[in-house]
Amino acid sequence: MSLTCVKMSEDVWLTCLTHALSTETEEIMGLLLGDIEYSKDGNVTALIWGASPQSRSDRRKDRVETNPEQLAAASAQADRMTASTGRTTRVIGWYHSHPHITVLPSHVDVRTQAMYQLLDSGFIGLIFSCFSEDTNKVGRIQVIAFQSSDGKQNHVTGPIALSPLNRSSVIDLESSLSSSENPLLTSGSAEVDSHMQDTSDSRPVQGSAKSGIRSVDLGGFFANADANYLGQEQGRGYYKTNNIQNAVVDIDPMDMSESMQEAMHRSNLDMSGAEYVRKEIPLHVLPTSSLVNLDSPLKSFTDLQRVLYEEERAAYNQAILQTMRDGKVHPLSFIHHTSTYQASMCKLIEYCLSPAISALQDRLKENEVRQC
């Protein structure tokens, strides 16, 4: 049975978003801990109150992989949370980032999600799209929760209106958030109603030299072809907050130029024969106390800093071993790898550790004020 809703604690939200913003050139990945709740009215809700950031075994721009040992470690972490909270905790989802690309899952993401769902039908996937800009060159962060469904069974050929104003269950945040405000550390809510067309896996088309017609001149053709090709998808997402109204905005209309219409058309053609398709799930971000009682709610956030350090340290050690000959390393290679490692450490301190310390100090001051 597929999920009808996802509820995530604000501390896990902070951990995942911070992890996604830790690197601009590579994807990151982590696991989500919680449980599945079945209600009498038939609704199935994924409750997420823990995160396990993963160290990457393969660091690339367009993919991310982890070691199986880390998956076992996440299960052990879930068992410890079960013992400490008295509530069943297990691995129920995963998250990863899409730097500089669309928030929509690629065909690989959808297929990977489908494989996870073979083990657990309630498994959920989250994607954090960051370091992107809208048509007005304004940076923004988008988040989507999704599952996979049988594409061949659910594919319906019916007319739709190809409009740039379509919306999906995508949370859209301004990326220029002030660190002093710490809006992600406050509890509360906001509502977002958005729908986006699937532009994943879009590829440019070269014009035909024989016909002499440029591809950008075929915008009307692609728009009409898509209108008669796909079934309409509708979705709503809810994300409520009291203190971050300024941080939540509606998605700007997509750039529906001829080239964008062409890319959408080609993506739709690829999706028509896909074995699995995405199903967007509404996402709610709630105070941690409303989901579970934790002794250390920010433990996932603090563990993230250790994971980032260990990941850089492991990459440095691996680079040294790869350049070692007869137990020795060439001085120039050693200087190069060491300087690169030190530069990474400086970036980690500037972009991750210092903001994390400031955020935790602000949280401590807020707690002291509340107790007065």
C-alpha positions, 0 to 999 in steps of 0.5 A: 500500500502506497503512502498518503502522507509524510510527516517529518520532524523539524530537526530531521528537516534541518539535518537533511537540508544542511547535508544537501547544502554541504557540497555544491558539486556532488550529490549527498545521501542519507537514510531516514528513520521512523515508522509507518502509521496505519489509520482506521480510515485507510490512510498510511503515514510515514513518520520520520524523527531520525536521520542517518547521513551516509558517507559516500563511497562514490563521489560524483556530480550525477550519482551517489553510492554508499557502502552496505556496512553503513546500511547495517549501521543505520539499522543498528542506530534505529534499534538504539532509538527504539530502546531509548524512546520506547517506540519502534524505529526502523529505516523507512526512507532515504534522501539525496540532493540534486545540486543545480538540477531539477527537484524531480526524480530521474529515471534512476531515482524512480527505479532505485525507489522501486527497488526499496519498495520491494522490501517495504511498500512504505519506503519513502524518498526525498530529494533536496534541490539546491543551488538552483535559480529560477527564471529571475536568477533568484536562488531557491531550494526545493524539496519533494517526497515521492514513491514509485508506482507501476508506470505501464499500469498507471500510464493513461493517454489522455488530453491535458493542457500544457501550461507553465502554471501547473503545480506539484507537491514541491516545497519551495524555499528561498535559498538566501536565508539569514543564519542569524534568524535560524528559521529552520530551527523554529517549529510551525507551518506553511502551506505550499500548493505547487505542481511542476511538469516532469523535465527530468532526463531531458536532452537537447535535440540537434536540428536536422541538416537536411530539413534546414529547420531549427529545433527551436522552431518546433515549439508549437508541434511539441506542445500539441504533441504533449497535450495529446500524449500524457495523462494529467497529474495533480497533487497538493503539498502542505508545509506549515510554519509560523515563523518562516513565512518569508522563507516560503514562496510559490514556485515561479512559472517555468520557462516555457520557451520552445526549447523547454517545450521540446525538452518536456516533450522528449522527457514525456516520450521517455516516460511513456515506456518507463517501467516505473513512474513517480508518485508525489506524496504530501510532506508535513514538517512538524515539531519533533515533540509532536512525533516522539520524545527524544532525549537529544533531538538534534543528535542527527544534526550533530552526527552530520558534522562528524560524518562530513569530517570522516568522509573528507578524512577517508578521501584523503587517506585513500588518495595517499594510498593510491599514490603510494609506491613501495611504501613511499609517497612522492613529495609533490603528491603528498603536498598536493593531497595534503593541501587539498585536504586542508582546503576541504577542512577549511570549507567544512569549518566555514560552511558547516561547523561554524553555522552549526555551532551558531545555530546550536548556541542560538537554540540554547539561548532560546531554551534558557529564555523559555525556562525563565 
